[in-house]
Amino acid sequence: MDTARRTKIVATLGPATDDPAVIAGMVDAGLNVARINFSHGTRDSQRKRVETVRAAGRAAGRYIGVLADLAGPKIRIESFVGGSVQLVEGAPFDLDTTLDPTAGNINEVGCAYQNLPSDVRGGDTLLLADGQIILGVERVVGARIHCVVKAGGELSNRKGVNRQGGGISAPALTEKDFEDIRVAAELGIDYLAVSFARDGDDMRRAQSELRKWRGEARVVAKIERHEALDNLAGILAVTDVVMVARGDLGVEMGYAELTGLQKTIIAQSLARNRVVITATQMMESMIQNPMPTRAEVSDVANAVLDGTDAVMLSAETAAGKYPVKAVQAMADVIRGAEKYQLGAQRGLVRAEDEFGNTEEAISRAVMYTANHMRVRAIVALTESGLTPLWMSRIRADIPIYAFTRNEGTRRRVTLYRGVYAVPFDITHTEPQALYQTIFDRLLELQLVDVNDLVILTKGELSGVSGGTNSMQIVRVTQR
């Protein structure tokens, strides 16, 4: 068990990882959570990737979480007769929702989102192809949006469209998403990401649909719309996890504000005890190259120093030439950054607030104690994983071991910073026998030494979710 790295790695599976040996290599390199992008692939390919990564985890004796990422309402242009056009600055170019989907040319192209003409008006700015192409809207006449090219270049089929500043009315969940939620529930997915979430209601709808199919996944709000920033407090009140989705967020808000927004989202999420993933173009150059750039190294390191729970690889692993090396490089950068972050957030105990419940109070007390004693490890006997989640919100260099009999919990804690899953089913209720069984497990895994101090949290009733109500400081003994 690698406890030298606390920040977790999410990596996207795709054509480049379909060889089981590649996924096994990614697991060995440090993969914690596998992302399945429901925007691409078939049902069969998605199911096979889930099965393959779980098999690789079992073979390595590790738990790997699985995150299903819904496609959401991606607003796209249609296609060009020749596959692409070269747009020139100052030239007119129109979007038309009634145009033949394959008839795009140098003057116009179709748009798959039928309500776009209702969402824009003269004076707006449209950003295509992740902001590479910029169009100024001059006027809207019926189904046609008359534009002028402000920044040109090559524009190819099916590229995305954003309105600068947000304001697209498309709902976060499409009919395809509802079907994908059913599939995710059937596959026993651990995390479900909602693309283009606007507010807490979007997250509630996703949760409700997931529970309808008896799915137990935790929901992830992808922050990539202007509206999501306006409604961040409402989203944080509902969601389990936040993903800083810097691609579309950077397009809608502008690249100049992106770093500040990332830091703000991370800080607010941690303050609300939410898990945070930082995503998009973290090691983009490794799609083609075996080493990251210095700027990419700094980008990943800064997210780690900000306190993100996880950093994510997208095309680098899904379609890149070096998926295993990308995971390894990210693991190396994380370890390097974490050498410089200890103590930076030990003051996160919220002295001005009341604790919401007993488990949070115990978690805060544990971390305060751990940061002021020579403690080797923290052991949380847990059913739901909630207590180790709260512990992980306060930065420390002390590993948190989630001892649990619940396999779903073991997979979910793979995303929590500094938390590591240990299979454990309570067979003793007498304290001394219980402690010795825990010590035996820790010693067997070589996680502690005899005479080390360990902090233990548990509830009076074993097997009861949400029942943690005590902490003990105990010294490891050997039978």
N, C-alpha and C positions, 0 to 999 in steps of 0.2 A: 504494500500500500504506500503510495507516494504522498507523504504529508509535507514535503518540502515546498510544494506549490499550493497556495490557498485559492487564488483566483482560478475559476474553472474555464474550460474551453468548449465552446459549441462549434460544431463543424457541419456543413451541409453535405448531404450525400447526393450523388448524381452519377452520370455516366462514367466519370473518372474514378469512381469508387466502387463500381459494381463487381469488381474482382474481390472475392472474399479475403484474399491475401492482402489487398490494399487496406480494407477496413481493419483487419487484424493489425496491420502496421500502424494505423492511426490510433487504435486503442493502446498499443504499446507506447506510442509517442506521447500519449496524454489526453486523448479524447475523453470528455466527460458526458456530453450530451450530443446526440446526433439529430440534426435538423432535416426533416423531410419537407421539401417545398412543394405544396399542392398546386402551385402554378404550372408545374411541369410533370411530365411522366404519366403513366397509366396506373390504374388501380393495381394491376399485377406488379408493376415495377415498384410502386410504393410499398406494397405489402412485403415484397421480397427484400427490400432494403431494411425494413424494420426487423424482419426475421434474421437477416444476415448480421446486423450489428448487435442484436441481442445474443446471437450465438457466439460472436467474437468476444463479447464481454464475459459470457460464461466460461469460454475456453481460457480466458486470461485471469479468471477468478475475480472479476471486477463488475461493478454495476454501471450500466450506461443508460442514461435517460434518453427519451425520445421526444422531440418537439415537432409537432405538425404545424406548418405555417400555411394558413389559409390564403388563397389568392386575393380575395377582396375585389373591389370594383376598380381595377386598373383601367384608367381612361387611355385609350389607344387610338391612333390613326389607323386607317386601313392600309391597303397595299398599292404599290406603284406598278405600272405596266412593265417597266424595266427593272424592278426590284429596288431602285433608289433614284433620287434626283440630287442635283447639286444646287442648293439655294444660294442666291447672291444677295448681299445686303442691299436694301432699298427696293428690291423687287416685290411686286404683289404676290401673295400666296393665300389661297382660301382653303378653309375646312368646310366640308359639306356633308351633313349626315344622310342626305338622300343620294349621294353619288354612288355609282357602282363600286363595290368594295375592292375591285381589282383594277380600276380605271385611273388611279392616281397618276399625275404628270407634273411637269415643272410649274404648273399654274395652280393646281388644286389636288386635294386628296380627300377621301372619305374619312368619316369619324365613326367609330363603333359605338360611342356613347351618345344616344339620341337626345339627351337633355342638355348637351353642352351649349347649344345656342341660347337656351334659357338662363344659363349660369354665367354668361359673360356679356359684356357690353363694350361700347367704344371707349377707348382709353385703357382697357385692361392689357396685361402682358401674359402671353402664353409661352410656356417653356416646354420644349419637346426634346426627347432623347436625353433625359436627365440634365436638362438645362443647356445642352450643347447648341441647340437651335432656339432662338428667341424671336417670337412674333409679336408685333404690336397690333392689337385689335382696333380697326378703324370704325367698323360698323357691323351690325348684325341685321341681316334681311332674311326673315323666314328661317330656313334650315341652313343658311350659308353664313359663315363668319368670314368677313373680308379683313384680311390682315396685310401688313407689310413686314418684310424680313428685317429685323434689327441686328441679328447675328446669324450669319449663314453657315453653310457647310453641307456635308452629305447627310441626307435624311433617307432612311431606309424603311422597309415595311414594318408595320405594327409597333412603332415606337410610342412610348408613353407621352401623355399630355398632362401638364399641371398648370393651374392658374396661379400666378404669383400672388402670394398673400392668402391663398386658400379660397374657399367659397364654393367648391364643387359640391352639388347637392346629393351625389350618389350615396346610397346607404352603404354602411360598412360591410354588411353581410348580403351576399348574392344568393341566388338559388343554388348555384354550384357550391357555395360555401356550406349551405345547409346539408347538402348531400355529403360533402367532405367531412362535416362534423360527425355524421352517422358512421362513416368509415373509420374515422379516428377513434370513436368510442369502441367499435368492434375490434380494433387493433390494440386496445388498451394503452393508447398513447398517454404519456405522462404530462405533457404540456401542449396547450392549444393556443397558437398565436393568431390574434385578430388583426388583420391588415387594415390600415386607414381608419382605425377607431376614432370616433369624434367625441364621445362622452361616455359617462358611466352606463347609460342605457344600452349602448352598443355592447358593452361587456356583459351586462345582465342578460341580454338576448342570447349571446353565445353560451353563457353558463346554463341558461334554461334549456337551450336546445341540446347541449351536451348531456345534461342530467336526464332529459327525456329518453335518451338512448342508453342510460345507465353508465355513461362515461365518468371516470373519476379524475380526469386530467385537471390540472390547474390552468387558469387562463392567463394569457400574456397580451398586454395591450401594446401594440406597436405605435409609437409616437412618431408620426410622419405627416400629420396634417396641422395646418395653422389652428384649426378648431380644437385639436387635441391639447395644444398648449393653453388655449383659453380655458379649457375645461379640465386641466390636469388634476386639480384637487378632487373633482368628482370621479375621475377615472381611478385615482389612487384609492379612493374609498371602496372601490369594488374589485379591482383587479388583484391578482396574486403576484404578477410579475410585470415589469415594464421593459420594453425593448426600445432603446434609442436607435431608431431606424434612420440613419443619417442620410440615406440616398434621397428619398422624396422629401424628407424634412429640410434638407439643404437646398433643394430646388425651390420649395415653397417659401422658405424664409430667407434665402440668400446665404451664400457660403460664409460671408463675413461674420454672421452671428452664430454660426453652427457650434463652435467650440464652447462659447459661453452658454448656449442652450443645453449642450450635452452635460456640462458641469451642474447646471441648475436642476435638470431632470434627475440626475444621479443623486444629488444632495436631497431633494425633496422626496424621492422614492425611499431612500434609506431612513429618512426621518419618520416615514410612515410604515416602517418595517416591511417594505416591499423589496423583492429581489429585482436586480437590474442587470440587463444584458446590453452591452455596447456593440453595435453592429455596423456593417457596410464599409467595404473598401479598406479594411484594416491592414491587409497585406496584399493588396490588389496586384502588385507587380509579380507576385509569386504564381499568378496564373501562367506566366511564361518563363519566369526565372527561378532558379533554385535558392536564391537568397532574397530577403526583404531589403528595401531601401532604408537608409538611416531615418528618413522622415516617418516611414511606417513603424519602425522600432519605437520612435518617440511617441507616435500616436497610441500604440498599444500600451506602452509604459505609462503614459499620462492617464489613460482610462483606469489602469490598475491603481495608480496613486490617488485617483479620485474616489476609489472605493467600489468600483463596479464589481458585481459578483462574477460576471463572466464576460468574455470577449468572444466574438463570433467570426468565423470564416464562412464565406459564401461561395462565390465562383472559384475561389482559390482551391477548394477541395472538390466541389461538385463537378467542375469542368476543367480544372487546371492540370498542368503537366506534373506537378509535384505535391499531391495531396498529403502524403506522409511527412514530407519535409516542411510543409506549411504548418502542420500541427506541431511538429518538433520545434520549429523556429518560434512559434507563439509561446510554447511552454518555456523555452529558454529566456525569452524576453520577460515573461511574467516573473520568473524566478529572479532575474536580474533587478527588476523594478521593486519587488517586494523586500529586497534587502534595505531599501531606503524609506520604507513607509511605516515601520513599527513605531507605535506611540503617537502617530499623527492624528488619530481620531479616538484616543482613549477617553476623551471628554464627552463622548456622545450620550452618556447617561443623562436622561432628561430630568434634571433636578426640578424644573419648573412645572412639570406635568404630573398628573396622577396616572398610575398604572391601570391598564384596562382590566386586568385580571391577575390571578395568582401566578399563572405560568410566566407572564411577562415580568412580574416582580422578581420571581425566582431567577429568571434568565439574567436580568440586570444585576442582581446581587452576585450571581456566579461570575459574570465578566468583570465586575469591579474587583472582586476578590482575586480572580485569576491574574489580573493585571497588577496586583500588589503583593503577590506571593510567588514563591518558586514552585509553581505547579507544572507538572509535566504534561497533563492531559485533562480534558473535561469529558466525562461520560454522561450522556443523556439517555436514560431509558425512556423510549418514546413510542407511541403508536402512530400519531399523525405527522410527526416531524416538526410540530409547531415550536416546541421549546428550543431545539437547536437552531431553528430559523431566527428566532429572536436573539439568541446568543450571537449569531453570525453578523448581526447588524453592528456590533461593536468590534472594532478592529483589535486583533491581538495576534501574537505569534504562537498561541497555544492551540493545538488541534482539538476540534470538537468531534467526538465519536458518537454517532447516532446509533445506539444499540436498539434494534427493532426486529420483531418477527414479521413485520408487514413488508412484503416485497415491493409493493407500490411506493411505500415511504422510502425504502432503500434506493429506488430509482430516482425519486423526486429530489432527495437531498444532494444528489450529484451536482445540482445547480447552485447550491448555497456555498458562499465563500467560506472556506476553512472548515467545512463539515464533511465527514467521511462516514460512509455506511458500514456497519458491522452487523451481520446476522446474529440475532440473539433472541432466544425464547426463554422467558422467565420460568424456571422450574422450582425455585425456592422462594418462600415468603419470609423465612427467618433471616434477619439482616446479615448476620455474620456469614452464613452459608451463601447468601446472594453475593456479598462482597467478594468472597473467595472465588466464586465462579466467574465473576467479572475480571478479577485479577488474572485468573488462569487464561482467560481469552486474550487479554491484553498482552500477557507474556508470550503466549503462543504466537501471536502476530508480531512480536518484537516491537511493540509500540511503547513500552515502558520497561523500566528495570525495577528490581526489588528495592524497596525503600523509597521509591518516588512518591510524591504527593499527587493525588488525583482528586478532582472535584466530581461528585456524583449527584445527579438529580433524578428524582423518581417520584411516583405517586404512591399513596397508601394502597390503592387498589390496582393491581397489575392488570394490564390489558384494557384499561379504560382510557379512551381518547380524551385529551384535555384535562388529565387528572394530576399533572405534575404539581406538587405542593411542598417539596422539601429538597434541601441540598445538604450534603455532607462532605467534609474534607477528610479523606482517608489515606492511609499509607499502604502501598502495595506490599503484600506479603506472599510468600510461596508456601505451597503445601508441604 
